[in-house]
């Protein structure tokens, strides 16, 4: 039928809503630079890399992480730590003014 929306073919609107994607360079509100990491990378590094627990990280007693890149975003920071940050506490960096992204990617490869 022309002009009608077929609800069976539509996807969940939350599937395509993400504020950040793996590989994005971000900056916390305290000025620390980091790289958004994938769920697979997060699972690989969380046992060996220390959690930074910096201001703005996601913490809810009794609640596990639910990485969705909309509210909870896993970020690997320049100091070699990671945190699951609240998306409202990080900001995307459009241009890499230095060698931050390659440095962070190299650090992740060497873990």
C-alpha positions in Angstrom: 0.0 0.0 0.0 1.4 3.2 -1.1 2.0 6.0 1.5 1.6 3.7 4.5 4.3 2.9 6.9 5.0 -0.9 7.2 5.7 -1.3 10.9 7.0 -4.9 10.4 10.0 -3.6 8.4 11.1 -0.7 10.6 14.0 -1.2 12.9 14.2 -0.2 16.5 15.0 3.5 16.5 17.5 3.0 19.4 19.6 0.8 17.1 20.8 3.7 15.0 21.1 6.3 17.7 24.6 6.4 19.1 26.4 9.5 20.2 29.8 8.0 19.8 31.4 5.2 17.8 34.5 3.1 18.4 37.5 5.0 17.1 36.2 8.4 18.0 38.7 10.7 19.7 37.0 12.3 22.8 37.9 14.7 25.6 36.5 14.4 29.1 35.3 17.6 30.9 38.5 17.6 32.9 40.5 17.9 29.7 41.8 14.3 29.3 41.9 12.8 25.8 40.8 9.3 25.1 39.7 6.9 22.3 36.3 5.3 22.3 36.8 1.5 22.1 34.7 -1.3 20.8 32.9 -3.8 23.1 35.4 -6.5 22.0 38.4 -4.3 22.9 36.8 -3.4 26.2 36.3 -7.1 27.1 39.9 -7.8 26.1 41.5 -5.1 28.2 39.3 -4.8 31.3 41.2 -7.6 33.1 44.7 -6.2 32.5 44.2 -2.4 32.3 43.4 -0.4 35.4 40.1 1.5 35.6 40.8 5.2 36.1 37.6 6.1 38.0 37.9 9.7 36.9 35.2 12.3 37.3 32.3 11.6 35.0 32.6 7.8 34.8 29.5 5.6 35.0 28.9 4.1 38.4 25.7 2.7 39.8 25.9 0.3 42.8 24.7 -3.1 41.9 24.4 -2.3 38.3 26.6 -3.8 35.6 27.9 -2.0 32.6 25.6 -1.8 29.6 27.7 -0.4 26.8 25.3 1.3 24.3 27.4 4.3 23.0 24.4 6.5 23.9 24.7 6.7 27.7 27.6 4.5 28.6 30.7 4.9 26.4 33.9 2.8 27.0 37.0 5.1 26.6 40.7 4.3 26.8 42.7 7.3 28.0 46.2 8.6 27.4 47.4 7.6 30.9 46.8 3.9 30.1 43.5 3.5 32.0 40.0 3.0 30.9 36.6 4.1 32.1 33.0 3.7 31.0 32.1 7.3 30.8 28.7 8.9 30.8 28.2 10.4 27.4 27.3 13.8 28.8 30.7 14.0 30.4 32.8 13.6 27.2 32.9 15.6 24.0 34.0 14.4 20.5 37.2 16.0 19.2 36.6 16.7 15.5 40.3 17.2 14.5 43.3 15.4 16.0 45.6 18.4 16.5 48.5 16.2 17.6 49.5 12.6 17.5 46.9 11.6 20.1 44.9 9.1 18.0 48.0 7.1 16.7 49.5 7.1 20.1 46.3 5.7 21.7 45.9 3.1 18.9 49.5 2.0 19.4 49.0 1.7 23.1 45.9 -0.5 22.6 47.8 -2.7 20.1 50.6 -3.3 22.6 48.3 -4.5 25.4 
